[in-house]
Amino acid sequence: ITYIHTKLDGFIYLACIMDLYSRRIISWKLTKTLDTGPILKSIEEARKRRPSQEPIMIHTDRGIHYTCDLYRK
């Protein structure tokens, strides 16, 4: 999650998923809150764009968004 400071709205937050093989951003969500929902939606969108029968590995910073119950489910 990247914090972006704006003059009008204060901070907004960018959650993005990068395909490390192609180095392309395959999904992103911009939000005004630090809720887990947009992060999960970004992951769901990325999985749809890169379908695979094999397990997918996601590397994170192990922050609270990536260790909460909703993320693990």
N, C-alpha and C positions, 0 to 999 in steps of 0.2 A: 504494500500500500504506500503510495506516494502522497505526501501532504503538499497541497498547492495553495499558497496564499494569494487571495484576490483583494483588491481594494474595496469592492462593493459587498461581497458576501463573506468576508473572512476566509476561513479555510474550507477547501473542498478536497475530496479524497479520490484518488485514482487507483483502482485495483485492476491490474492487467496480468494476462497469462502469455508468456512467451514460449514458443516452440524452440527449444535450445538447438535442435538440429538445423532448422532453417534460419534461426535468429529473428523470426517474425513474430509480431504481436498477433495472436490469433483470437484474442478476446479481451475486452476491457469494459469497465463500468465506472462512471463518474458519479459521485454522490456527495450530498452535503452532510451526511452522518457517517459515523464509524460502525454502523450496524453490520452484522455478519451476512445479511441477506444479499447485498450486491456482490459480495465476494463469491458466495455460492452460485449465484446466477452467472457470474463470469466463468466459473469452472464448468458449469453445465453447458454454456455456449461453446467453450473450447472443446469439450468432449464431442459435441455435435459436429464441429468443424473438422475434427481430426478423429473420425471413428476408428476403433481398433479392437480386435478380439483379444489382444494381449493386455495385461494390466498396465495402467498408466502411472507413471511416477511424477509426483508434484514436489518440487523443492521449495520450501518456504523458510521464513526466518523463525518459525515456531512461536510467533506472536499469539496473542490471545484469540485472534480470529481463526487461527489454524490449529488450535488445540481445544476449542469449545466442543460441546456435545453435538451441536448442529453440524459442524464440519466433519466430525468423525462418523456420523450417520451417513 
